[in-house]
């Protein structure tokens, strides 16, 4: 056994436990409290397993998708969660998360660190079918959370329907079969009065 390798792996495992302490703006679907990043990532991984049949291509590497979803928010341990509708916070988000990725994945043995960093980069670039599918689910999950909590985040921050559509537009490319479902949720939310229609719509 390579004791130094194991030491680094255990150090990483202990460090990523901190993801459970990073809370998001979205509530759990029962509305009881804010969800944390670890719960969000777990939920997305399950979504990928259940919704795999809607992937944009039949030969999608589901294992890669699951890995991406489980690690995509790890950088928020150092960079913090940036609310997707926070224009000011998003200005330096990429830089903060890049520095966080360099710091976090360097904890691991180099081969594993490079693998996970590569998966994180692929997710962020959103160019492969796996990354697009994973990122699409990352857009759908908070949409469902808001729909099932009376539009909690939308109402709290005065988010209008055009911003929600703009945020979820990636679904149209990443998993086209679910795009109609996304539009249906948006329209139903407007009718329910939990999402305000944009004035020009």
N, C-alpha and C positions, 0 to 999 in steps of 0.2 A: 504493500500500500504506500502510495506517495502521500506522506503526512502533510506536506506543504500544500499540495493540491486540495486535499480534503479540508484543510484549515480555511483556504480561500472560499471554497464552496459553502462551508458552514457560515462563514462571515457574511456571504451574500444572502443566504437564506435568512439569517437573523436580520440583516439590514432591510430586506424587502418586506418584512413583517410591518414596517412603518407605513405601508400602503393602507393598512387598516385604519390609520389615523388621519388620512386625507379625506375630508368630507366635501361632497359636491353640492351644487345648488339644488339638484333634483331631490325629491322626496322618494322614499320607498313607496311602492304602489298602494300600500294601505294608508299612506299619509302620516305615519307615526313619527317619522324622523327623517333627516337627510341620509342619503345613502353614502357609503364611503367608496373609495376607488377600488378596493379589493372586491367588494360586493358587485360593483359595476362590471369589473373585468370577468368575474365568475359568471355573471348573468349573460354577458356577451358570448362567452365560450359555449354556454348551453344553447343560446340562440343559434349559433353557427351549426351546432349538431342537429337541432330541430329543423332549421330552415335551409339546410344544405341543398335540398332539392331545387331551391330557387337561385342557386349560384349561376353566374352568367355563362359558365362553361362546364361541360360534363366531366372534364378531366382535372377539375380544381383540386389542388393539394389541401385537403381539409386539415391535415396535421399541421401544416404551415399556418393556416388560418387560425387554428386554436392557439398555437404558440404566439402569434402576433397579438391576439386579443388578450392573452394572459400577461404579456409584458408591455403593451403599448402605453400604459399609463404609469409604469414604474418610475419614470423620470420625475413625476410629480412629487415624489418623496422629497426631492431637493428643490424643484422648480415651483411647487405648489400647483393647485388646480386653478386654471384660468377659465373663468366663465366665458362660454362661447360667444355671448353677446356683449362682452366688455371690450369696446373698441380700443380704449387706452391700454388695457392689460394685454391685449393681443399684439400690440406693437412690438414688444420685445419678447414675446412668448417663444418664438423659434430659437432665439439666442439663449434664453434661459434653459430651455429644454435640451439644447445641444450640449451645453456645458454639463448639465445634469447627467446626460447619457454617457459622456466621456468619463465622468466621475464614477457613476454607478457600475457600469459594465466592466470597468477596469479592476473591480474587486475580484472578479472571477479569474480562474486560470485563463490564459490568453486564448486558447481555442474556443472555450465556451463563451468568453466575453465577446469575441469576434462574431460568433454565431448569433448571439442575442442582439448585439449591436446592429448586425446586418439585417435582422428581422425588423428591428425597430426602424431603421432607415427605410426599409422597403415599405413599411406601413405608412410612414410619413410622406413618402414620395408618391404613393397611390398610383403606380403605373402598371403593376401586375394584376391579373384577375384576382389573385388571393388578397392583395392589399385593398383593392377596390371593394371586394365583397366584405372584408373585415371592417373597413371604414364605413361602409353603408350601414352595417348593423350598429355601429357606434353612433350613427345618426338616428336610427330608428328607436333604439332603446330609450333615450331621454324623451322622445316624442310620446312613447307609450306611458312613461312615468308621468308626464304632464297631463296627458289625456285622462289618466286614472286618478289624478289628484286634483281635479277641478281646475286644471291649468295653473297650478301653483306658481311655477317660475315665470310663466308668461304674464300672469296677473301682477305678481310682485314687482316685476321690472318693466311693466308696460310694453311687452314685446308684441308686435303686430304680426299678422299672418304672412306678410311678404318676407319678413326676416326668417320665419320658420320655414317657409318654402325654400328660400335661398340656402338656408343651413342644410336642408335635407336633399337638395338637388343632386348631390352625389349619388343618391340611391338610383337615380335614373340610369346611370352608367354602371354602377357596381352590382346591382341586382334588379334589372329592368322590370321583372315580373312583379316586384313589390312596390313599384312606383305608384300604381293606381291605388294601392292600399294606403300609402302615405298621404296621397291627396284626399282620400276618403276620410282619414283621421282628421286632417286639417279642416275640411268642410264641416264635419260633424262637430268639431270643437267650436267652430264659429257659430253654428246653429245653437249649440248648448250655452253659448255666452261665456265660454271659458277662454276664448281666443278672439281678440278684436281684429276684424277685417281691416286691412290697410285702406286708407281713405281713397286711394286711386284704383282700388280693385272693385 
